Every structure is written in C-alpha cells, then in structure tokens.
C-alpha cells in the first residue's frame, strides 16, 4: 500500500449514547491525489476540518462518498466551503439527492428522528462539484458498485486497499478478536447484498476499511464473515417466524449468541456501545424481516431447512 498518509478521523457524537469510535472519515494522500472518504454529518465537519489542518492539508482533490446516508455524506456541502475545488464522487443515483437534499433530509428525520437532528441538516452540493465515474481520473482509484446496504452504495479500491463503506456491516475489536454485525436497511435484498460482497472478495484486497469502523487485515476474511453473517441473520428470522412480535427480538438475540460467533462478542462491548448495538441490531433485523416476509412460502421454508 503505497500512500504518504492514511488517517482515520473519528467523528464522535457525544450527545448520542455509544456513538464513539463509530462514525469516522478517512484521509488518504498519495503522490497523485488527496482525498477524503465519507466526510460525515454536518455536526462534525468542524472536527474533520481541524484534523485536516493538523495534518497540514491545504487542498483536497476528491471527496469520495461510499453512499449518501446522513452519517456518511450529510456534511459534504459544508466541507466544500473549506475545499471548494474538491470534486465529489458519488453513485450516479445519489447525485440528485446531494444537489437537492430536501427529500433525503426528510427521510433521515423520519427514520432517525432525534439522531438526525443531532447529525444536522444535509447541506446541498453544487452541481458542478459532483459526478460519477467508474475510475477516478488518473488516480488509480477504482469504483465498484456494491448495492446492498443501499442501492447507491459503492466501494473504492486503491492498490491493495478497499474503502468498503458498510458492505461488511459494523466491526469492533474485542478481547476475543472481533465483533461484527450486518447493517441491513428496510429495503434489503439478500441476494443483492451477497453478490456485492462476492464481488469484493473476487478483487482479493489485502486491506479493508470498514466505515463503522477501522482498517482490517486480511480483508477477505472479514468479507467472508460478513457474507456468512447475512445467511445466519436471514436464517435467524426464518426459524423464529412463529414467535410473537414483542418477544421475537429477544429470541433472535439468543439464537444469534449461540449461532453467530462474530455477533456473540457483543457481550464483551462496553455498556454504552452495547446499548447502541442492541438498538441497531433491531434496525438491521427489520430489513431482513421485510425481505423474508416477501418471499414465497417455498423459499421461506428453504431458509428454515437449509439456507441458500
């Protein structure tokens, strides 16, 4: 990995329980370009700008968005006020929402409520400052379309490094190794998410940057764990579909503790981060439940008998 600087900049949210070592932005500098990956929400742009100043960054060539969710991209327009010559790279279907973010902001408020308010409003990006390309100029940055966490999700490859956004969900180091959790949205399609992970496994990167959070190695091992987790979580939903709704989350939680080694490490997390992860676990399960409930009966039974 031939880079001058590769820096993780943490964008903690002290007003939200457990939102530390969770949201982050990355700065990468090579002989050919300077780029920020996922600048984060509006509320932490001052943190990001101060960190870049400490790194003596005077200009940015690119702002790379893995997807346009508020915690990854909401502050992009504000960051451009400090670095107006930077070009934003974004999946083509996300561009209009970054130029005219009203619906994106309304949707964030509906889904996240107070959390979105803490993140701050989504600032518009000037149309001339945002574009999409499968390869970014002459930088050597490769763009891979990887729908799953979002239809507009992409990963960025540079040499043997991949900025993976949320393709592999959430990762936290623990004493026993690692905790991981899928990050599945309300509009979740297992086959789409699985195929995107397979696409990145085929690239065979050495390093993977997981947006929530950290640089991990060997990358393929983490991607394989993420792929296996998706299967396990759909199966967890399938084998508990007879449980009444108010009890189901707890039953699934127990099932995952016994069947998903990466998730079972949740019990090693600090109390505030544990509370955060229990909350997001329920969010992830809702997306999987919607997927499962839309399947025909024979496919539902197949998940109970022998997962795909």
CORMOZI-V842802 format. One line per field, one symbol per residue. phi: phi as a letter, one per 20 degrees, with the letter a starting at -180 (. if undefined). psi: psi as a letter, one per 20 degrees, with the letter a starting at -180 (. if undefined). burial: b if it has 9 or more other C-alpha atoms within 8 Angstrom, else e. A space follows every 50 residues. Layout:
# CORMOZI-V842802
phi = ???
psi = ???
burial = ???
This chain:
# CORMOZI-V842802
phi = .ecfbccedfdfdffdfneclcebdcdcccfdacbddlfnegfdggffff ffffemedbcecdddfadfgfdcfegfffffecfefdedbggfefffefc egffffffffedlgffffgofeefdggfdcbcbfceldenfdddfcfqfb fdfcdddblddceeldfdmdccfcgepbdcbfddegedcgfffffffgff ffflfedcdegcboecbfgffffffffffgfffffgfffdfeefgfdfgf ffgfffgeccgffffgfeffgffgffffffgffffffffffffeffgfff ffffeaff
psi = onqgpoppopmqniippjlqlfpqqppppahirpqppniarghjhhgggh hhhhjkohqphqopohrjqhihihjghghhhhmiiqpppqqhiighhhgn jghggghggggichghhghqqppqpphijqrqqhpnckiipqpppmqfhq hkpqqppockppoickhkcqppprhieqpqpqnprhnpoghggghgghgh hhhlqhqpophmrqpqppghghhhggghggghhghgggijiipqgiiggh ggghghhiinhhhiihiiqqghhggghhghghghhgghgggghiqqhhhg hhhhgoq.
burial = eebeebebbbbbeeeebbbbbbbbbbbbbbeebbbbbbbbbbbbbeebbe bbbeeeeeebbbbbbbbbebbbbbbbbbbbeebebbbbbbbeebbebbbb beebbeebbeeebeebbbbbbbbbbeeebbbeeebbeeebbbbbbbbbbe ebbbbbbbebbbbbbbbbbbbbebeeebbbbbbbbbebbbebbbebbbbb beebbbbbbbbbbbebbbbbebbbbbbebbbbbbbbbbbbeeeeeeebbe bbeebbbeebebbbbbeebeeebbbbbeeebbbbbbbbbbbbeeeeeeeb bbbbeeee
